């Protein structure tokens, strides 16, 4: 009997007690504990199970949850008798910075302090314990959303001491999404103030804390050591290129195939792979996005679930404000191509708007890019470097970015919708009207004509067509007939027409006007017989529409063949 899918629940005990769909990741507990690392920072893309994993660790080790041992029965960790003896044996401090997405330093600082206040409230019974020192009890009263910087910096260290004295055991500290407020600080312009505040808190909590047994921090990025981790020489860093815990976050192919079988969806395996596979952790490939897989199992529909869980504000800002070279590389990625670059897993936020490599490194850490290949190079001067070939992770990410580009068009949104409607019904006059309005309002953003304009126009139209992906198979630069067409829209249902699009940029040496350019595009469609592949699939000639699209700067002319 298939289990109920529960969307969004990140409470381990509830998932187990209600027998909701769950893939056993409890071996992470064994791997982490046996590593012996004092402070571990694990970076993974969002929605990859980081919060659920930390909640699982909390429920396993915390003295407060001794009664939840049954939640682990039948799981990997419970097969180990030595680990069964560890359940419910430690005081645990568990906090999350996931909700700290403020637009100013003062509100972010206050919200962090409020999060710490809530922790103190949950341990208020310590105030009456004779095991605490008078200083410890006094400190409890100083903790507030407006506490001074010194009190905020010491707050988790003092709480660790109070718990260690009460339980006579050192403390495990779990911090989820440590970097969320830092990303928001960079976007909103208060990075320096917040990073200084966080450095003091982290140093006292994770470095000079004699009451610390072990700690885990999770996030999306590895913020550079110079920013907030300068004093933490006891920090074990596990990134997406590390071998540690490679199969503990995300779903492996074997786990996905088993889940598809449980929900009688095995025949959709190839479709699911195209949409949600592509992540690689260490040398472990074929890792699937767990959020999207869970939603797919629930609905049976492939769409961009993961992409819709966040505004992706930082990435959007970096790409939209990036140099012409960054935009050109991004257009290549949108068309299914790749780029080769060095990466630095230490994200230096102050370099994000200066160093192109920093942007691609951030996108790799965030799961937007995947590594296709990697090589080490030593040049003539014996300089050593590593180069990575990067591509968009999967079709889901491609859809997300195409929609992001569409969102940049802003005021052209209504024209965009009208263009799609006109294309579907074959209204060429309306297509021309809408496309020219869109071009006038948006093309200046991309420096049209300054750098390989053919590539720009191709990527631009692909971005316009993204919302048709549920109705059409959209392919680009594929062989058919005697060449490669620009774009083909193959309908998923035979009642719709197939559509071929060919682009040409006006060349004054070859054409007198845009009309000649559009005719040349249509002539190429016929000469190269790009419709051959559609005919082979059974589409009759009358169900194949052809359009030549001519561009000159911000002017567009569309003709039907």
C-alpha positions as CSV (number, residue, x, y, z in Angstrom):
1,X,0.0,0.0,0.0
2,X,1.5,3.3,-1.0
3,X,2.1,5.9,1.7
4,X,0.5,9.3,1.9
5,X,2.5,12.1,0.4
6,X,2.9,15.0,2.8
7,X,4.1,18.3,1.2
8,X,6.2,20.7,3.3
9,X,6.4,18.8,6.6
10,X,9.9,19.0,7.9
11,X,9.2,17.3,11.3
12,X,10.9,13.9,11.4
13,X,8.7,12.5,14.2
14,X,5.4,13.5,12.6
15,X,6.4,12.0,9.2
16,X,7.3,8.7,10.9
17,X,4.4,8.6,13.3
18,X,1.8,9.3,10.5
19,X,3.6,7.0,8.1
20,X,4.0,9.6,5.5
21,X,6.3,9.0,2.5
22,X,9.9,9.0,3.7
23,X,13.2,7.8,2.2
24,X,15.5,6.6,4.9
25,X,18.4,9.0,5.4
26,X,19.3,8.1,9.0
27,X,22.7,6.7,8.1
28,X,23.7,10.3,8.0
29,X,23.7,10.1,11.9
30,X,26.2,7.3,11.8
31,X,28.4,8.9,9.2
32,X,28.5,12.3,11.0
33,X,29.0,10.9,14.5
34,X,31.8,8.5,13.4
35,X,33.6,11.4,11.6
36,X,34.5,12.9,14.9
37,X,34.4,16.4,13.5
38,X,33.7,19.0,16.1
39,X,32.0,21.6,13.9
40,X,30.6,20.6,10.5
41,X,29.3,23.0,7.8
42,X,27.3,21.3,5.1
43,X,26.2,23.2,2.0
44,X,23.4,21.9,-0.3
45,X,20.9,23.5,-2.6
46,X,17.6,24.6,-1.1
47,X,14.9,22.1,-0.6
48,X,17.3,19.2,-0.4
49,X,16.4,18.0,3.0
50,X,18.8,20.0,5.2
51,X,16.1,21.1,7.7
52,X,14.5,17.6,7.9
53,X,18.0,16.1,8.4
54,X,18.8,18.5,11.3
55,X,15.4,17.8,12.9
56,X,16.1,14.1,12.6
57,X,19.5,14.6,14.3
58,X,17.7,16.6,17.1
59,X,15.1,13.9,17.6
60,X,17.8,11.3,17.8
61,X,20.3,12.8,20.2
62,X,18.2,15.2,22.3
63,X,17.4,14.4,25.9
64,X,14.1,16.2,25.4
65,X,13.0,13.5,22.9
66,X,14.0,10.2,24.6
67,X,10.4,9.0,24.1
68,X,10.7,9.3,20.3
69,X,13.0,6.2,20.0
70,X,10.2,4.4,18.2
71,X,10.3,6.8,15.3
72,X,13.7,5.3,14.4
73,X,12.5,1.6,14.6
74,X,13.0,-0.1,11.2
75,X,15.4,2.5,9.9
76,X,19.1,2.1,9.1
77,X,20.4,3.7,12.2
78,X,18.4,1.4,14.5
79,X,20.1,-1.6,13.1
80,X,23.2,-0.6,15.0
81,X,23.1,-1.6,18.6
82,X,25.8,0.9,19.5
83,X,23.8,3.8,18.1
84,X,20.6,2.7,19.8
85,X,22.5,3.5,23.1
86,X,23.1,7.1,21.9
87,X,19.4,8.0,21.3
88,X,18.2,10.7,23.7
89,X,21.5,11.2,25.6
90,X,22.6,14.8,24.9
91,X,21.3,18.3,25.5
92,X,20.7,19.9,22.0
93,X,20.3,23.5,20.9
94,X,18.5,23.7,17.6
95,X,17.8,27.0,15.8
96,X,17.2,28.2,12.3
97,X,17.9,31.4,10.5
98,X,15.6,30.4,7.6
99,X,13.0,33.2,8.2
100,X,15.6,36.0,8.6
101,X,15.1,37.8,5.2
102,X,15.0,41.4,6.3
103,X,15.8,44.5,4.3
104,X,17.8,46.3,7.0
105,X,20.5,45.4,9.5
106,X,18.5,46.6,12.5
107,X,15.5,44.4,11.7
108,X,17.7,41.4,10.8
109,X,19.7,41.8,14.0
110,X,16.5,42.0,16.1
111,X,15.1,38.9,14.5
112,X,18.2,36.9,15.1
113,X,18.1,38.0,18.8
114,X,14.4,37.2,18.9
115,X,15.2,33.7,17.6
116,X,17.8,33.3,20.5
117,X,15.2,34.6,23.0
118,X,12.8,31.9,21.9
119,X,15.5,29.3,22.6
120,X,16.0,30.7,26.1
121,X,12.2,30.6,26.7
122,X,12.2,26.9,25.8
123,X,14.8,26.3,28.5
124,X,13.3,28.6,31.1
125,X,13.4,25.8,33.7
126,X,17.1,26.4,34.0
127,X,16.5,29.7,35.7
128,X,15.4,27.9,38.9
129,X,18.2,25.3,38.9
130,X,20.6,25.5,41.8
131,X,23.2,24.0,39.4
132,X,23.5,27.3,37.6
133,X,25.8,30.0,38.8
134,X,24.4,33.4,39.8
135,X,26.0,34.9,36.8
136,X,24.2,32.4,34.5
137,X,20.8,33.2,36.0
138,X,21.5,36.9,35.7
139,X,22.4,36.5,32.0
140,X,19.1,34.8,31.4
141,X,17.4,38.1,32.3
142,X,19.6,40.2,29.9
143,X,18.6,38.2,26.8
144,X,16.1,40.2,24.8
145,X,15.5,41.2,21.1
146,X,17.3,44.4,21.9
147,X,20.2,43.0,23.9
148,X,23.6,44.5,23.4
149,X,26.1,43.1,20.9
150,X,28.3,41.5,23.6
151,X,25.2,39.7,25.1
152,X,24.1,38.5,21.6
153,X,27.6,37.2,20.8
154,X,27.8,35.3,24.1
155,X,24.2,34.1,24.2
156,X,24.5,30.6,22.7
157,X,27.8,30.0,24.6
158,X,26.1,30.9,27.9
159,X,23.1,28.7,27.1
160,X,25.5,25.9,26.3
161,X,27.1,26.3,29.7
162,X,23.8,26.3,31.5
163,X,22.6,23.2,29.8
164,X,26.0,21.4,30.3
165,X,25.8,22.2,34.0
166,X,22.2,21.0,34.3
167,X,22.7,17.8,32.4
168,X,26.4,17.2,33.2
169,X,27.0,16.7,29.5
170,X,28.3,19.0,26.8
171,X,25.9,20.3,24.2
172,X,25.2,19.5,20.5
173,X,24.3,22.7,18.5
174,X,22.4,22.6,15.2
175,X,22.1,25.7,13.1
176,X,20.0,25.5,10.0
177,X,20.3,27.9,7.0
178,X,23.0,30.0,8.6
179,X,23.6,31.9,5.4
180,X,20.0,33.1,4.6
181,X,20.4,36.4,6.5
182,X,23.8,36.9,4.9
183,X,22.5,36.6,1.4
184,X,19.7,39.0,2.1
185,X,22.2,41.4,3.7
186,X,24.2,41.5,0.5
187,X,21.1,42.0,-1.7
188,X,19.8,44.8,0.6
189,X,23.2,46.5,1.2
190,X,24.0,45.9,4.9
191,X,26.6,43.1,4.4
192,X,29.4,44.7,6.5
193,X,27.3,45.3,9.6
194,X,25.7,41.8,9.6
195,X,28.9,39.9,8.8
196,X,30.6,41.6,11.7
197,X,27.7,40.8,14.1
198,X,27.6,37.1,12.9
199,X,31.4,36.7,13.3
200,X,31.2,37.5,17.0
201,X,28.3,35.2,17.5
202,X,29.9,32.3,15.6
203,X,33.3,32.7,17.2
204,X,31.9,32.5,20.8
205,X,29.5,29.7,19.9
206,X,31.6,27.4,17.8
207,X,35.3,28.2,18.6
208,X,35.7,29.4,22.2
209,X,32.9,27.3,23.7
210,X,34.2,24.7,26.1
211,X,30.7,23.3,26.6
212,X,30.3,22.3,22.9
213,X,30.3,18.5,22.1
214,X,29.5,18.7,18.4
215,X,27.9,21.1,16.0
216,X,26.3,21.1,12.5
217,X,25.6,24.2,10.4
218,X,23.7,23.9,7.1
219,X,23.3,26.4,4.3
220,X,23.4,26.8,0.5
221,X,26.8,28.6,0.3
222,X,30.2,28.4,1.9
223,X,30.8,32.0,2.9
224,X,34.5,32.9,2.7
225,X,36.5,32.3,5.8
226,X,37.6,36.0,5.9
227,X,34.0,37.1,6.3
228,X,32.6,35.2,9.4
229,X,34.7,32.1,9.9
230,X,38.1,33.7,10.3
231,X,38.6,32.3,13.8
232,X,37.1,28.8,13.2
233,X,40.0,26.6,12.6
234,X,38.0,23.6,13.9
235,X,35.5,23.8,11.0
236,X,35.0,20.8,8.7
237,X,33.5,22.1,5.4
238,X,31.4,19.8,3.2
239,X,30.4,21.3,-0.1
240,X,28.7,19.9,-3.2
241,X,32.1,18.8,-4.5
242,X,33.0,16.9,-1.3
243,X,32.7,13.1,-1.0
244,X,31.2,13.2,2.5
245,X,27.5,12.6,2.9
246,X,27.1,12.4,-0.9
247,X,24.0,10.3,-0.7
248,X,22.5,11.8,2.4
249,X,20.8,14.8,0.8
250,X,18.6,14.5,-2.3
251,X,17.3,11.2,-3.7
252,X,19.5,8.7,-5.5
253,X,18.4,7.1,-8.8
254,X,17.7,3.8,-7.0
255,X,15.6,5.6,-4.4
256,X,13.6,7.4,-7.1
257,X,12.9,4.3,-9.1
258,X,11.7,2.5,-6.0
259,X,9.4,5.5,-5.2
260,X,8.0,5.6,-8.8
261,X,7.2,1.8,-8.5
262,X,5.4,2.4,-5.2
263,X,3.2,5.0,-6.8
264,X,2.7,3.1,-10.1
265,X,4.6,5.7,-12.1
266,X,7.6,3.6,-13.3
267,X,6.7,4.3,-16.9
268,X,7.5,8.0,-16.3
269,X,11.1,7.4,-15.2
270,X,12.7,8.9,-18.3
271,X,10.5,12.0,-18.1
272,X,11.3,12.4,-14.4
273,X,15.0,12.1,-15.1
274,X,14.9,14.8,-17.7
275,X,13.2,17.2,-15.3
276,X,14.7,16.5,-11.9
277,X,18.0,14.6,-12.2
278,X,21.4,16.2,-12.8
279,X,22.7,17.0,-9.3
280,X,26.2,15.7,-8.4
281,X,27.6,15.6,-4.9
282,X,31.3,14.6,-4.8
283,X,31.7,11.8,-7.3
284,X,28.1,10.6,-6.8
285,X,26.0,11.5,-9.8
286,X,22.3,11.0,-10.6
287,X,21.0,12.8,-7.6
288,X,17.4,14.0,-7.9
289,X,15.7,17.0,-6.4
290,X,13.7,15.6,-3.5
291,X,11.2,18.5,-3.3
292,X,10.2,18.1,-6.9
293,X,10.1,14.3,-6.8
294,X,7.8,14.4,-3.8
295,X,5.5,16.8,-5.5
296,X,5.5,14.7,-8.7
297,X,4.6,11.6,-6.8
298,X,1.7,13.6,-5.3
299,X,0.4,15.0,-8.5
300,X,1.8,12.9,-11.3
301,X,2.6,16.1,-13.2
302,X,6.0,17.3,-14.3
303,X,6.5,21.0,-13.8
304,X,8.9,23.4,-12.1
305,X,8.2,22.7,-8.4
306,X,11.6,23.5,-7.0
307,X,12.0,26.6,-9.0
308,X,8.8,28.1,-7.6
309,X,9.8,27.8,-4.0
310,X,12.0,30.9,-3.9
311,X,12.2,34.3,-5.5
312,X,15.8,33.6,-6.5
313,X,16.3,37.3,-5.9
314,X,20.1,37.2,-5.6
315,X,20.7,35.2,-8.8
316,X,18.3,37.4,-10.7
317,X,20.0,40.6,-9.6
318,X,23.4,39.3,-10.5
319,X,22.4,38.1,-14.0
320,X,20.3,41.2,-14.8
321,X,23.0,43.6,-13.7
322,X,25.9,41.5,-15.0
323,X,28.3,42.4,-17.8
324,X,27.7,41.7,-21.5
325,X,30.0,38.6,-21.1
326,X,27.9,37.2,-18.3
327,X,24.7,37.7,-20.2
328,X,26.3,36.1,-23.3
329,X,27.3,33.1,-21.2
330,X,23.9,32.9,-19.7
331,X,22.3,32.9,-23.1
332,X,24.5,30.0,-24.0
333,X,23.3,28.1,-20.9
334,X,19.7,28.8,-21.7
335,X,20.1,27.3,-25.2
336,X,21.5,24.0,-23.6
337,X,25.2,24.9,-24.0
338,X,27.9,25.0,-21.4
339,X,30.7,27.3,-20.2
340,X,34.2,26.6,-18.9
341,X,35.5,28.4,-15.9
342,X,37.4,28.2,-12.7
343,X,35.2,28.2,-9.6
344,X,35.8,29.1,-5.9
345,X,33.6,27.4,-3.4
346,X,34.3,30.1,-0.9
347,X,31.7,32.7,-1.8
348,X,33.2,36.2,-1.3
349,X,30.0,38.4,-1.5
350,X,32.0,41.6,-2.1
351,X,33.3,40.0,-5.4
352,X,29.9,38.9,-6.8
353,X,29.5,42.1,-8.8
354,X,33.2,42.1,-9.9
355,X,34.2,38.5,-10.6
356,X,32.3,36.5,-13.2
357,X,33.7,33.3,-11.6
358,X,32.0,34.2,-8.3
359,X,28.6,34.2,-10.0
360,X,29.0,30.8,-11.6
361,X,30.4,29.5,-8.2
362,X,27.3,30.7,-6.4
363,X,25.0,29.2,-9.0
364,X,26.9,25.9,-8.8
365,X,26.5,25.9,-5.0
366,X,22.8,26.8,-5.3
367,X,22.1,23.8,-7.6
368,X,21.4,25.9,-10.7
369,X,24.5,24.6,-12.5
370,X,26.0,21.1,-12.7
371,X,29.5,20.0,-13.5
372,X,29.8,18.2,-16.9
373,X,33.5,17.7,-16.7
374,X,36.5,18.8,-14.7
375,X,40.2,19.0,-15.4
376,X,43.4,20.2,-13.8
377,X,45.7,22.4,-15.9
378,X,49.4,23.4,-15.4
379,X,50.5,26.0,-17.8
380,X,54.0,26.9,-19.1
381,X,54.8,29.0,-16.0
382,X,53.8,26.0,-13.7
383,X,50.6,27.8,-12.6
384,X,48.1,25.2,-11.5
385,X,44.4,25.7,-11.9
386,X,41.1,23.7,-12.1
387,X,38.6,24.2,-14.9
388,X,35.0,23.1,-14.8
389,X,32.6,22.7,-17.6
390,X,29.2,23.9,-16.3
391,X,25.7,23.6,-17.7
392,X,22.2,24.2,-16.4
393,X,21.3,21.3,-14.1
394,X,18.1,20.0,-15.7
395,X,15.0,21.0,-17.6
396,X,13.3,22.3,-14.4
397,X,16.1,24.8,-13.9
398,X,16.0,25.8,-17.6
399,X,12.2,26.5,-17.3
400,X,12.9,28.5,-14.1
401,X,15.4,30.8,-15.8
402,X,13.4,31.2,-19.0
403,X,10.5,32.4,-16.8
404,X,12.9,34.7,-14.9
405,X,14.0,36.3,-18.1
406,X,10.3,36.8,-19.1
407,X,9.8,38.5,-15.7
408,X,12.5,41.0,-16.5
409,X,10.4,42.3,-19.4
410,X,8.1,43.9,-16.9
411,X,5.9,46.3,-18.8
412,X,5.9,44.0,-21.9
413,X,4.1,41.2,-20.0
414,X,0.7,41.8,-21.6
415,X,2.3,41.9,-25.1
416,X,4.2,38.7,-24.3
417,X,0.9,36.9,-23.5
418,X,-0.7,38.4,-26.6
419,X,2.2,37.1,-28.7
420,X,1.8,33.6,-27.4
421,X,-2.0,33.7,-28.1
422,X,-1.3,35.0,-31.7
423,X,1.3,32.3,-32.4
424,X,-1.1,29.6,-31.3
425,X,-3.9,30.7,-33.7
426,X,-1.5,31.8,-36.5
427,X,-2.4,35.5,-36.5
428,X,0.8,36.9,-38.1
429,X,-0.3,40.6,-38.0
430,X,-0.9,40.3,-34.2
431,X,2.4,38.5,-33.8
432,X,4.2,41.3,-35.5
433,X,2.5,44.0,-33.4
434,X,3.2,42.3,-30.1
435,X,6.8,41.3,-31.0
436,X,7.7,44.8,-32.0
437,X,6.3,46.3,-28.8
438,X,8.2,43.7,-26.7
439,X,11.4,44.5,-28.7
440,X,11.0,48.2,-28.2
441,X,10.5,48.0,-24.5
442,X,13.1,45.3,-23.6
443,X,15.9,44.8,-26.1
444,X,18.0,47.7,-24.9
445,X,18.6,45.7,-21.7
446,X,20.6,43.1,-23.6
447,X,22.8,45.4,-25.7
448,X,21.3,44.1,-28.9
449,X,23.6,43.9,-31.9
450,X,26.9,44.5,-30.0
451,X,27.8,40.9,-29.5
452,X,26.6,38.0,-31.6
453,X,23.0,39.2,-32.1
454,X,21.9,35.9,-33.7
455,X,22.5,34.2,-30.3
456,X,20.6,36.9,-28.5
457,X,17.5,36.7,-30.7
458,X,17.5,32.9,-30.5
459,X,17.7,32.9,-26.7
460,X,15.1,35.7,-26.5
461,X,12.4,33.8,-28.5
462,X,13.1,30.6,-26.6
463,X,12.4,32.6,-23.4
464,X,9.1,33.8,-24.8
465,X,8.0,30.2,-25.5
466,X,8.8,28.7,-22.1
467,X,5.2,28.6,-21.0
468,X,4.2,26.4,-23.9
469,X,6.4,23.5,-22.6
470,X,3.3,21.7,-21.2
471,X,1.6,21.9,-24.7
472,X,4.6,21.5,-27.0
473,X,8.0,19.7,-27.0
474,X,10.3,22.7,-27.7
475,X,13.6,21.8,-29.3
476,X,16.4,24.1,-30.6
477,X,19.3,23.6,-33.0
478,X,18.4,20.0,-33.8
479,X,19.2,18.2,-37.1
480,X,16.4,17.7,-39.5
481,X,16.4,17.4,-43.3
482,X,19.7,18.9,-44.5
483,X,20.6,21.1,-41.6
484,X,19.7,22.4,-38.1
485,X,16.5,24.4,-37.6
486,X,16.4,27.2,-35.0
487,X,13.3,26.2,-33.0
488,X,10.7,23.5,-33.5
489,X,7.4,23.3,-31.5
490,X,6.1,19.7,-31.7
491,X,2.6,19.5,-30.2
492,X,2.0,16.9,-27.5
493,X,-1.5,16.5,-28.9
494,X,-2.0,16.0,-32.7
495,X,-4.9,18.4,-32.8
496,X,-2.4,21.3,-32.7
497,X,-0.2,22.4,-35.5
498,X,3.6,21.9,-35.4
499,X,5.6,25.1,-35.8
500,X,9.0,25.8,-37.2
501,X,10.8,29.1,-36.5
502,X,13.8,30.4,-38.4
503,X,15.7,33.6,-37.4
504,X,17.8,35.9,-39.5
505,X,19.5,39.2,-38.7
506,X,19.4,41.9,-41.4
507,X,22.6,42.2,-43.4
508,X,22.7,45.3,-45.6
509,X,25.2,43.7,-47.9
510,X,22.8,40.9,-48.7
511,X,19.3,42.3,-48.3
512,X,17.7,45.6,-49.0
513,X,15.2,45.5,-46.1
514,X,13.7,43.3,-43.4
515,X,11.2,41.8,-45.8
516,X,14.1,40.3,-47.8
517,X,15.6,39.0,-44.6
518,X,12.3,37.3,-43.6
519,X,12.0,35.8,-47.0
520,X,15.5,34.4,-46.8
521,X,14.6,32.7,-43.5
522,X,11.6,31.1,-45.1
523,X,13.7,30.0,-48.1
524,X,16.2,28.3,-45.8
525,X,13.4,26.4,-44.1
526,X,12.3,25.0,-47.5
527,X,15.8,24.5,-48.9
528,X,17.1,22.6,-45.9
529,X,13.7,20.8,-45.5
530,X,13.6,21.3,-41.7
531,X,10.1,19.8,-41.7
532,X,11.5,16.3,-42.6
533,X,11.7,15.2,-39.0
534,X,8.1,16.2,-38.3
535,X,6.8,14.4,-41.4
536,X,8.7,11.2,-40.3
537,X,6.8,11.4,-37.1
538,X,3.5,11.4,-39.0
539,X,2.6,15.1,-39.2
540,X,0.9,15.9,-42.5
541,X,2.1,18.9,-44.4
542,X,-1.0,20.9,-43.7
543,X,-0.3,20.6,-39.9
544,X,3.2,22.1,-40.2
545,X,3.5,25.9,-40.0
546,X,6.7,27.8,-40.9
547,X,7.7,31.3,-39.8
548,X,10.7,33.4,-40.9
549,X,11.6,36.0,-38.3
550,X,13.8,38.9,-39.3
551,X,15.6,41.2,-36.8
552,X,17.3,44.6,-37.1
553,X,18.1,46.1,-33.8
554,X,14.7,46.7,-32.1
555,X,12.7,46.1,-35.3
556,X,11.2,42.7,-36.0
557,X,9.3,41.3,-39.0
558,X,7.6,37.9,-39.1
559,X,6.4,36.2,-42.2
560,X,4.6,32.9,-42.7
561,X,5.7,30.5,-45.4
